[in-house]
Every structure is written in structure tokens, then in C-alpha cells.
Amino acid sequence: MDFSAVGKKIRELRRNIGLSQEELSEGICTQAQISKIEKGDVYPYASTLYLISQKLGVDVNHFFDIGMTPRLDYVQEVKRQLVLSRRNLNYGEMKQVVETEVHNPLFTQNKKNLQLLLWHKGIYQYELDKDTNTALETLSAAVQLTHISNKYWSEREIEIMLTMGAIHFEEDHLDEALQVYKNIQQYINTIPYLTDYTIKTRLFYNLARTLTRFKEYEESSKYCRAGINWCIEKDNLYFLGELHYHLGYNYELLGDITTGIQYMKKALIVFELQQDEKYSTFIKEKIKRLEK
């Protein structure tokens, strides 16, 4: 652990918001202790670091990451580029980023950072190379890099599992996909506090569309509603449109066209708010066909 890096970041954040060492220390420790922490002479207890992080308005894990990872800013920028390429389905750019960093010690000497590269390598192996088996093997290896016990699964490990489930779904390996998603349901329960709410949203959506393929429309609709309620509870639009559309699609398949259109119109509102022309156009055309 690089104590000096953590101390420098605390000093930087404190100065940015205009706090003196004495003001930062109030209710936590002494001013002298803050001074020693910022100089890297001592490392605070976890409870002290947590209270400091709360007063500075950052997640306490940020300090642990800084202490464990040199050039954290560089690693975070690579992560940002990979997230963007994943969301934009730009697999060529994703491959380029991974291949650029694959021999970088910042990634090869840190399991979590290497896991990030392997996860995205598995994605482009499937999407670009069309090599399903190799992609699944790469993703499995990525999970095993950090996985220690079946009693606990990290959010990153669950995200990679979601990717594996999606590949099984796309390849019409529905039994395998459903098993992956059911396992993830159990894994999520081992996490006391989700920092990324969208993991659960994605799980609900993927369970719903897999169950629809099995013609389990009522069960699928149950997960759509659970996902919608989760989005509302967390005040997050992510996948809210998809969940409404899929619920409407289930009603369409059940023959209840009127209710199906109602949910598709709700989905359309969400996609228009998100300025997603692709899905907005698709749903408008779908509603027109159903109304006829």
C-alpha cells in the first residue's frame, strides 16, 4: 500500500473544497494526525479513512484504489474507454484498447486490472471473431482471476457472468443462459450493498427475455415488473424503456394487444427522453402495426 499517494490525494481533495487540516480533523482525529496522514508518515485506521472520505465527499474505496494502484488515473481512463466502447457496441475500438494495454505492467501485475482487459477481450472474441467457445473460456478465466469463494461474488465478477449469459442467449443456449442468470440471482444476495444498481436491472431484463423464449410469459412479465420497480426505486432510467417494451411484447404474445400497446407507449416515452432515435423509431413502427 502506497501511503504517500493516499496522503497526497487527501491533501488535494481537502484543498479543493477549501478545508483546513483542523476543519477536516474535527470529529475525526487531531490536526496533527491529519498532517501525518497527508505526509504519508502514518496510515489511518479504516474507520478514520472512512470518516475522512465522508467529509471529503468521495467513496472510501477510492483511497484504497489509489494506495494499491500506481497511475490510477491512467487505469481509470482505460476503463472509461472500454465502458464507452461496450455501450456504443464499438468492438473494434474495444479490441484496439485491450491489445494496446495487454503487456502494460499496470494491468499484467494487478489482477483486477487484468480482469478488466480479459472481460472485454472475451466480448470482442465473440462479437468480432465469432469464436463462442474461446470467448466463454476467456470470460471464465477473467472471473477466476479474482474469485475466492462461492460465498461471495464481486460486482465485477457478476457483470462478467451477465456477459456469459448474454452469449449463451444469443447462441440459443437457453438452458445454459437461464442457469447463469439464476445463479447470478443468488450471487447478488451475497452483496450487502450494490454500488452499481444497473447490475440488478440487467439481470431482471435478461431473465425476462430468456423466459419469454421458453414461452413462460407470465414469469417473464414478473421479472419485467420487478425491474421496473427497481428502476423507479433507484431513480434510474437505465433499461427502463427495454423493460416496458418487453412487458408489452409479452402481452402481445399472450394476445392482449391493447395492454401490450400501452406498455410499448410507455417505453417510447422513455426512449424519446433518452433521445434514442433507433429504438424510438422501431417502437413507433411496432405500435402502428399493432394498432392496425
N, C-alpha and C positions, 0 to 999 in steps of 0.2 A: 504494500500500500504506500503510495507516494503522499506523505503527509503534507509536504510543502505545496503540492498542487492544490490540495483541498483548502489549505490556509489561504493561498493566493485568490482562489475563487470566492471564498467567504469575504475577503477584504474587498474584492472587486464589486461584489453584489451589494455589500454594505455601503460603499461609497456611491454606487449608482443611485441608491434610494435616499442618500443624504443622512445616514445614521452615523453617529459617533460610536466608538467602541463601547463607551459607557452605556449608551442607549441600547445597543444590541445586547449587552450583557444583562440588562435589567430583567430580573425574574428568572434568569438562567444560571449565571455564574458571575464571577468577578470580572472587572475590566481587564485586570492583569492576565486572567486566564484567556480572554479573547485575544489579547495581544500575543500570547504564546502560541495560540492555535493558528493565528494568521501568519506567524513567522515559521510555522512548521516545527516548532520546538516540542510541542505535545500534540497528541491526537485526542479529540474529545470522546467521552463515552457516547454510545449510540443514542442514549436518551438526550444528552446535551446537543448532539448534532441534529437530532430531530427538532428540538425546540428552536435551534438556530435557523434551520430550514424553514420552519413555520413563520418565523419573524421576517425572514428574507423573501418569503413567497415562492419557494421552489420545493420540488419533491426531494425528500431526503436521499432517494436513490441516485439523484444527480451527483451528489458528493461522492458516493461510493463508486460510481462510474468514473468520475474524474480521477479518483485515487488509484483505480485499478487499470485504467486505460490511458496511456500516453497519447497525445494528439486526439483527444476525444472529439474535438471539433471536426477533424478530418473524417473520422469514422461516422459521425452523425451526418455529415454531408453525403457520404456514400450511401448511407441508409436512406436519406431523403430522396436521392436519385433513384434508388431501387423501388421505393414505395411509389413514386410518381410513374415509373415505367410499368409497374404492376397495375396501377389503377387505370392508366391510359392504354393498357394492352400493347405496349411498345416493347415486344420481346427482343427485338434486335438491339435496342439500346440497353436492355437488361443484360444481354449476353456480353456486350462490349464492356459494361461496368464490371461485371464479375471477372471476366478474363483479364482486365486491367489490374485488379486487386488480388488475384488468386495467389500471387507469390509475395505479397506485401506482408512483412512481419507483423504489422498491426492487426492483421487478420489471421495469419497462419499460427501465431503464438497466443491467440486468445480464442477459446472455444466458442464463446457467444458470438464473436465477430465472424469466425469461420462458419458458424452455423447459418448466419445471415446470407453468406455467399452461397452455401450449398443449397439452401432453401430456394433461392432464385435460380440457381443452376438447374435444379430439378424442374422448375417451371418452364424454362426455355427448352430444356431437353424434350419436354412433352409438346410444347406449342410450336417450336421451330423444327426440331429434329424428328418429331413424331415417333419418339422412342419411349413407349409407355413403360416398359419394364425397367429400363435404365433410370428413367425419371423417378419411378417409385422407389428404386433402390437408393438413389441419391437422397431423396426426401427422408427415407427411413434412417439413413446414416446421419442426416442432419439432426434428427430427433435424438438419436442415441449419443450424440456428442455431449449433450448436457443432461440427459435424463438419468436420474439416480435411482429413483424408487417409484413403483406403481402407486404408492400412497400419495404422491404429489406430482402434478404436471404444471409446468410453467405456461404462461400465456403464449410465448413464442412457440413452444412445442405443440400446443393446441392449434395454433394458426397453421403450422406445417401439416398437422393431421387433417385440418379442414381442406388444405390443398390436395392431399392424397385422396380424400373422399370425393372431391370435385372431379379428379381424374377418373376414378372408378365410375362415377356417374356419367361422365362424358363418353366413356367406353362401354356404357350399358352394363357394367358390372354392378347391378343394382343391389344384390345381396351384400357384396363387399362394401359398397358405399353406405348402405344403411347401418351395417355393423360399425363402421368407422364413426358415424355420427352418433350412434347410441353410446359408443364408448366415450366420445367427447362429452356427452351429457353427464356422464359420471365424473369425468376428469374435472369439469368446470366446478363441480361441487367441492373439490378439494382446495379451491382457491378462495380464501376468505373475503378478498376484495378485488374485483376486476378493475384494472386501470383502463382497459380498452373495452368499453361497453359493446362495441360493434362485433366482438367475437361471438357473443351470445346471439345477437341479431342474425349474423350469418349462419349460425348453427340452426336456428329456427327456420330460416328460409330454405336451407339445404335439406333439412329433414322434410319440410313440406313438399318440395318439388320431387324428392325421391319417393315419398309415399304416394304422390299423385301418379307416378309411373307404375306403382303397384295397384293403382285404382282404389287406393284407400283414401277416398276424397274427404270423408268426414274427419279422419285422423289428421290428414294433411291440413285441413282448414283449422283444426285445433291449434296447430303449431303456427299457422299464419296469424291467428288472433293473439296468441301468446307473444309473437314477435312484435305485432303492432302495439300491444300494451306495453311491452318492454321499451320500445322506441319513445312512446309517449311519457312513460315514467322517467326516462333518462333525458327527455327533451332533445332527442337526436333524430334527424331525418334520414340517417343512413339506412338504406334498404326499406324505408317505409313505403315508398312507391311500389317496389317489387312485391312486397308482402300484400299490399292491397290488390295489385293486379293478379297475383297468384290466387288469392282468395276468390276474386271474381271469376278467374279461369276455372276453379273447382266448381263454382255454381253453374258455369256454362256447361261443364261436362256432366253435371247432375241434371241438366235440363231446365234449371231455373235461370232463364236468360235475363229476366228483369232484375233480379238481385245481383247477378253477375255484372251487368252493365253499371249498376250503382257503385260497386266496388271499383270497377275499372275507371269510372269517372273520378273517384277519389284519388286513384293512382295518378291519373292525368294531372290533377291539380298539383300533386307533389312534384312530378317531373317538370311541369311548367315553372314552378317556383325555383327549381334547381337549374332551369334553363337547359334542360336536356332535350334537345330537339329530336334526337334519334328515337328515344322511347316515346316522346310526346306524339310524334307523327305516327308511329306504329300503333299506339293505343287509340288515337283518333280514327284511324282506318278500321281497326278492330271493332270499335263501338258502332261505326257506320254499318258495317256488315251485319252485326248482331241486331241492330235496330230494324233492318230490312226484314 
